C-alpha cells in the first residue's frame, strides 16, 4: 500500500538508493545509479497541482525529470511543464520514498541489467523502486573552511592560550574550539578523548 502525502521540500537533495550507497546521476548518456561524487542534486518545483511536482536537476542546468515516451527510461530535459514531467514523491511507512510518474502512474525503478532508471509498474516488494531523500548540506555563508596542518594548529592554539591579549579577546573556550569538529568539541567538553 502506498501512502500519499504532499511534501513541500524547499531544499536541495540527493536521491539515494535505499539499500545501497548509490545515488541517481547522469555521468554519461543515461540516468543511472552512480557514486556520490557523480550524483546529481535535485529540487522540487511545485506545479500548483496536488501531488504533481517537477523534479529539477540543479547540477544539469536546471533540466527536469522526463520520461522517454518511446522507451521506458528517465531523461533530463528542458522544462516544458507537460504531463510526463510531473511526479509524486511518496513516503512509505518505513521512511523510504517511491517516485511515481503522474502520466503513466509507474514508479522510477533502477534496472541493474541495463544500468538505467526506468519507469515500470509500482510494486510494494520491488526494492529497486525504493529511494531515500538525502538533504544537501550547504555551507553557511559566514563559515570559512581552510585546510590547516593539525600540528601547526595545535601550536597556534598553545601560543594563543599563552598570549594574554588573545586569550582575553577570544576566550579560552573559543581558542580550544579552533579546528575542531562538532563531535570533537562535544567530546572535549565531556572530558572524553576521541583518540
N, C-alpha and C positions, 0 to 999 in steps of 0.2 A: 504494500500500500504506500503510495506517495503522499507526502504531506505538502500541501500548497501553502506557502506563506509569501507575503510580499516583503522582500528585504530591500532596504534602501542602503546601498553601500556607497559612501561618499569618500572612499579612499581607494588607493591603487592596491592591487593584489596579484598574487600568482595563483594559478590553478595547478595544484599538485595531485598526482595520482594517490588515492587514499592508502593503498597498500604497498607503495614503493616510493623511493626518493627521486622520482622523475616528475618533470613539470611540462605543461603544454608550451610549445615553442615552435618556431619555424626557422631552423638553422640553414635549411637549403630550400628545396622546391615544395615540400609538403609540410603541413602542420602535423606534428607528431609529439611524442614524449621525448624529452631531452634532459641533459644535465642542467643543474641550476644555473651554471654560467651562461647557458644559451636560452634560458627561459624567457618568455615574453611577459610583460606586465600589462594588466588589464584594468579597466574601469567600466562601471555601468553608466549608461545614459538612459534616463527614464524616457519612455516613449509616450507618456501620459495615458497609457492603457494598462490596466492592472495586469501584472504578471507578463508583460511584454516589454522586455528591456533589450537594448542594443549593447553588445559587449565590445567595447573599444579596445584595440590593441595599441597602447600608448607607445610601445617600443617599435612599432612599424608604421610610423607616420599617421597615427590615429585611424588606421584602417579598422574594419569591423569584422566580426564573425559573419560568415555567409555560408550557405550550403550549395554545393555543386548540384545543379538541377539535372545534369546528365550523368552524374555519378553519385557516390554516397559520401564523398569526403568533405571535410571542413576546409573552407578557404578564408583568407584575409583579403577583403576588397574595400574599395571606396564606399562610404556610406551613402545609400540611396533611400533609406527608410522604407524598404519594401519587406513584404511578409517573411521571406526566408532569412531576414536579418534580425528577426525578433526571437528572443529566447526567454525561458523561465528558469531561474536558478532555484531549485527545490531542495529544501533542507529535509533530510531524513531524520528519523528519531535518534539515530546513533551519531549525529554530528557530521555525517557525510552528505555531500551535495550531489545531485544529478542535474545535468543541464539539458533541458528539453527544448527542442525547436517548436515554435508556435505554428509553423506552417505544416510540418509533417507529423508533429506530436511524437517524434522519435527522440531518443537521447543520444548525446555525444558519447561515443564509445571508442576506446583505443583498440585497434586491430593490430595485435602483435606480429602477425604474419606479414601484413603489408606495411607495417610501421607507419600507419596514418591514424588520424582521428576521423571517424566516420559517424554517420547518424543511422542508428538502427532502432528497432522496437525497444522501448523501455522495459526492463525486466528487473524485478527486485533482487534476484540472485546473481545478476551479471556484475561481477566485481570490476570489469573493465569500464563500467559507467560511473564508478564512484570517484569523486574528487573532493579535495579539501581546499578551502579558500585560505590562503596564507597572506596576511597583510604585508605590504612592502614597508619596511622600517625606513622612513625618510629621516635624514639628519635635520635637526633643528638648525635654523639659520645662524643662531648665536653660538653654536658649538663648532669648535675648530679642532680637527684631529691631525696631529703631526707625528709621524713615527720618530721615536727618540730611543736611543740606546738605553736599556734599563739600568746599567751600571752608572752611566753618566747622570741619569735622572735621580738615582738614589744619592749620588754625591752632591748634586744640586740641592736636593731636599735637606741633606745634613747641613750644608752651608747656610741655607735659609733658616733652619732652626737656630743656628749659632749667631745669626745676624739679628740684633735686637730690632732694628727698624723694619726689616721684612717681616719678622715674626709678629710685631705689633700691627703692621699694616694688613697682613693676610690672616693671621691667626694660625695657631698650631694645627688645628683640625684641617684647614684648607691646604696647608703645606703637606700634611700627611696624605691627603686625598689625591695629590698630583699624580697623574699617570695610572691611577687605579681604576679598575672596572667596578661596577656596582657591587658585584659579588665579592671582590677583594675588600672593598670598603666595609661591607657588612661583616665580613669575617674579622677584619681588624677591630671593628667596634665591639664585637662579641668576644674578642680575645683569642680567636682561633687562627691558625695558620693554614693556608691552602697548600703549602709546600710539604 
